[in-house]
Amino acid sequence: MCGIAGYVLREGHAAQSRVQSMCDQIRHRGPDDEGFHVDGRCAVGMRRLSIIDLSSGHQPISSEDGSLWIVFNGEIYNFPELRLELLGRGHLFKTVSDTETILHLYEEEGLAGFKKLRGMFAIAIWDSNRRELVLCRDRFGKKPLYYADIREGLFFGSELKCLRAAGIPLEIDRENLRLYFQFTYLPEPVTAYRGVFKLPPGSWLRCDAAGRIEKGAYWTIPTQAAEAPPGFTQEDACHRLRELFDESVRIRMLADVPLGAFLSGGLDSSSVVASMALQSSEPVKTFSIGFAESAYNELPFAAQVAERYKTDHHEILVGPDSIDLASSLVRHFDEPFGDSSAIPTFIVSEFAARHVKVALSGDGGDEIFGGYARFADAQRLHAFDRIPQFMRRGISRVAQWLPYSVPGKNYLHMIGRSTSMERYFERNFGPYHIRREMLQPEWMLPAESGFLLRELAHCLLPAGTDILTQAMYFETAVNLPGDMLVKVDRMSMANSLEVRCPLLDHELAEFAATIPNAWKVTPRGGKQILVRALADRLPENLLTRPKMGFGVPLGDWFRGPLRSLVQDTLLSSKFLNRGIVSAPFLRKFIDEHQRHRRNNAPSIWCLLVLELWFQEQETPLATPALANCS
């Protein structure tokens, strides 16, 4: 695990000092080692967090003849099997690292070799014979990889601050930034900066000797099966799920350093801990986070699992003073990121990093197995498609005429949308009528029907796909890499902690796609087939309790100890003069929250993060020591 950076120029010679300055900005991703390789127009570098092959895994690593060089961020869990196969083909190894295994696999099979990798990764390979650079990213986008193709050349890095350190002009892209108000993050492949992109999950990019850019995909998210294969029963599915789940956990326990797990008390993380305990001869180290506010506190449920499996359990309680982390978190994300669960994710990562260097998590279960309540909600709202289109247009016009303060205004607007998927966006991502009142016109996305569907067409399934399948696909293709995995990567790596996600093993996900949605989402709730497969391992009350999520009691905090922070930041002339929001509406919006008329905390937090991000743009690039707030 580490961070990588580099560039290839179209003319001139690369310099180690430049790539080293890029890597200095991500020292928190790899505090144990650094390495660089410069060859003519190309320079690549890395910062290493040593997890496997501690003594000889130094990067960059070269092929036997010195023609190929690699820097790599991630873990390949099936590298021992691949290494044996490559040894049998005559390849010579200098290390027992997964990094060198990737390089020999590429030497043997080229781009096709990426399909054989099982793990999380961002890879850069320089071919000195062909004078070309190849970049590749894992299937779900667990590991980040940014790039900018400018006149000078192609630049890449694990974080945006690498590009800033290289001298790439980062000009704010107002068009892209509008998406933040819809999603509270910038969906792949765009960023907050003009001409800077995220390499999409499951894809590769090649810059050839002439500086031409070619892109391709080696994997796509599997399409959900409408029905089970003939003769395939739920008992069969449970048996195979259990096998694949345990294997996915087992291979992620490979490490030469202390290892543990996050334990929230929910189904996914509890199942991971149970599987680890059943496959380990030593007590599993577990780490949980809680709040004084009982509605957000899952510590009692986590404690039940810890007691059942006799884990080496650690707990920490979070209070309003954790908001002091906000500026540091913004610095690590590099662009606006409005998911407030980044706060507890950072804290539990910092807490775990005092004891271990690797932690397993339960991320991905909701997307793969239909765990979110909004999936069942989408099915219910599909019934509105039966209302004639002209009537829905009328309902939408009525919604627009109603004052903002009228209860149900947004619900009526949602009913009036043209398709079930538009309704899904309206219901779950940035309500239109709030954005229309809050934002100045130039910061609003176009209001015409279907805009988001066209913009995100690359992440949507063919017309006629049922709404549950489409919603689950969208969550996996857009929300997972854009929100969940960004949060986990940045907050864990800010504390030099590697996090592994067994539920996002691609072989497990491919099998899950063969299980009909009717076996996953039922009137009893989501993830029912996973519950059935693993129920005997967990306390019964944990299986039946309502889903809580990883929320933060911002609503109470903004009305209490953080009230002045909101007032001083969002109602300041500095923020209001940016010309983004309507000042009268924002004052009313905040006042409504303070008076308990509405819970506007999520939107208030997103605006607070946005202003902190703007302030960050106005400050000089942080020194490496300051960049690591752990």
Beta strands, then each sheet from edge to edge (+ up, - down):
strand 1: 2-9
strand 2: 33-39
strand 3: 42-48
strand 4: 61-62
strand 5: 68-76
strand 6: 119-127
strand 7: 132-137
strand 8: 146-150
strand 9: 153-157
strand 10: 196-198
strand 11: 203-207
strand 12: 213-217
strand 13: 259-262
strand 14: 285-291
strand 15: 312-318
strand 16: 358-360
strand 17: 498-500
sheet 1: 2+ 3- 1+ 9- 8+ 10-
sheet 2: 4+ 5- 6+ 7- 11+ 12-
sheet 3: 15+ 14+ 13+ 16+ 17+
end
